[in-house]
């Protein structure tokens, strides 16, 4: 079974940008997260439609090994923190 991810609803009513990093407010958990430019690309892509990791790295042009690993780590943290949802691939069709 393939796993896909989608962005959970995030309130951006509180957002600060400082260079390449942005602080977002996740309303459901009441927590704030410091997200770099790559993380913002991930959230933007996942907000449009659920994507597998291969689709995601192709969409955001992150095929380099260091970026690929950063995307995998961001997805893991996002799921743990609740601002990214893991879904079965069968639900993405």
Secondary structure, DSSP 4 states (H G I P E B T S, - for coil): --EEEEEPP---SSEEEETTEEEEEETTTTEEEEEEHHHHHHHHHHHHS-EEHHHHHHHTT--SHHHHHHHHHHHHHHHHHTSEEEEEGGGG-
